[in-house]
């Protein structure tokens, strides 16, 4: 396979930007998943063209699906960790205030 046409590149980048935005992600997140140092659009385009050369649009889609699954799993894990941390209850706050009062007395 050669490389994406300018029209295909433009449409794919627009799709990716919308996809990132709808998932609350940035180009930097994508660059990390693509294992590239820069999050510039030109660097992302080079990586997409590399995928295209190795297997056409199917390979591009396959890699983007893997990336999406990895990113969404990371978000899910972060959410689960946050939800396991118990919030302070009024009882905890009252006992902390009492302890501070004892320590300062």
C-alpha positions in Angstrom: 0.0 0.0 0.0 1.2 3.5 -0.7 -0.1 6.3 1.5 -3.4 7.9 2.3 -4.6 10.6 -0.1 -4.8 14.1 1.2 -8.6 13.8 1.3 -8.4 10.6 3.2 -5.8 12.1 5.6 -8.0 15.1 6.2 -11.1 13.1 6.8 -9.3 10.6 9.1 -7.8 13.4 11.2 -11.1 15.2 11.5 -12.7 11.9 12.7 -9.8 11.3 15.2 -10.1 14.8 16.6 -13.8 14.4 17.1 -13.3 11.0 18.6 -10.7 12.3 21.1 -12.9 15.3 22.0 -16.0 13.1 22.6 -14.0 10.9 24.9 -12.4 13.8 26.8 -9.0 12.9 25.5 -6.2 14.9 23.8 -3.7 14.4 21.0 -1.1 13.9 23.7 -3.0 10.9 25.0 -3.2 9.5 21.4 0.6 10.2 20.9 1.4 8.2 24.0 -0.6 5.3 22.8 1.0 5.5 19.4 4.5 5.6 21.1 5.5 8.8 19.4 7.3 11.6 21.1 5.3 14.5 19.7 1.6 15.0 19.7 1.7 17.3 16.7 -0.8 16.5 14.0 2.0 15.9 11.5 3.6 13.2 13.6 0.2 11.5 14.2 -0.3 11.6 10.4 3.1 10.0 9.8 2.1 7.1 12.2 -1.3 6.7 10.5 0.4 6.5 7.1 2.8 3.9 8.5 -0.2 1.8 9.6 -1.8 2.3 6.2 1.3 1.1 4.3 1.3 -2.1 6.4 -2.3 -3.1 5.7 -4.4 -0.3 4.3 -7.4 1.3 6.0 -8.2 -2.0 7.7 -4.9 -1.8 9.6 -5.5 1.9 10.5 -8.9 1.0 11.9 -7.6 -2.1 13.8 -4.9 0.0 15.5 -7.3 2.8 16.4 -9.7 0.3 17.9 -6.8 -1.2 20.0 -5.9 2.3 21.1 -9.5 3.2 22.0 -9.8 0.0 24.1 -6.6 0.8 26.0 -7.6 4.4 26.7 -11.1 3.5 27.8 -9.8 0.7 30.1 -7.4 3.2 31.6 -10.3 5.6 32.2 -12.4 2.8 33.7 -9.5 1.7 36.0 -8.9 5.3 37.2 -12.7 5.7 37.9 -12.8 2.4 39.9 -9.8 3.5 42.0 -11.4 6.9 42.7 -14.7 5.3 43.6 -13.0 3.0 46.1 -11.5 5.9 48.1 -14.1 6.6 50.8 -15.1 10.2 51.1 -14.7 11.9 54.5 -17.8 11.5 56.6 -18.8 14.0 59.2 -17.8 11.5 61.9 -14.2 11.5 60.5 -14.1 15.3 60.3 -15.4 15.6 63.9 -12.8 13.2 65.2 -10.0 15.0 63.3 -11.1 18.3 64.8 -11.2 16.8 68.3 -7.7 15.4 67.8 -6.4 18.8 66.6 -8.0 20.4 69.6 -6.4 17.9 72.0 -3.0 18.3 70.3 -3.1 22.1 70.5 -4.3 22.2 74.1 
